[in-house]
């Protein structure tokens, strides 16, 4: 059983920054591909980006150049750095991983960007 716990959300003004963290249990964390998703009110959950076990990253076009995903395998943690934030980035942010055919999700952390 893998547990994912997000933290670091909050209220920030447009143009500001936040760093989200996702801590995972499991001795094999370094072998997990990890993803970040978000869901805004009234909208479907969407992919923000992800990082492979080898550290390769990919991003949605809407966040490319503003958001950065990284990981620290020694701490079993993946990060999402959000810069140059916009009001449309307001959402609940989730980390996720698909392991052995099972999709795991964290409970999410709220990010609100004021204009």
Rosetta blueprint (number, residue, H / E / L):
1 X L
2 X L
3 X L
4 X E
5 X E
6 X E
7 X E
8 X L
9 X L
10 X E
11 X E
12 X E
13 X E
14 X L
15 X L
16 X L
17 X L
18 X E
19 X E
20 X E
21 X E
22 X E
23 X E
24 X E
25 X L
26 X L
27 X L
28 X L
29 X H
30 X H
31 X H
32 X L
33 X L
34 X E
35 X E
36 X E
37 X E
38 X E
39 X E
40 X L
41 X L
42 X L
43 X L
44 X L
45 X L
46 X E
47 X E
48 X E
49 X E
50 X E
51 X E
52 X L
53 X L
54 X L
55 X L
56 X L
57 X E
58 X E
59 X E
60 X L
61 X L
62 X L
63 X L
64 X L
65 X L
66 X L
67 X E
68 X E
69 X E
70 X E
71 X E
72 X E
73 X H
74 X H
75 X H
76 X L
77 X E
78 X E
79 X E
80 X E
81 X E
82 X E
83 X L
84 X L
85 X L
86 X L
87 X H
88 X H
89 X H
90 X L
91 X E
92 X E
93 X E
94 X E
95 X E
96 X E
97 X E
98 X E
99 X E
100 X L
101 X L
102 X E
103 X E
104 X E
105 X E
106 X L
107 X L
108 X L
109 X E
110 X E
111 X E
112 X E
113 X E
114 X E
115 X L
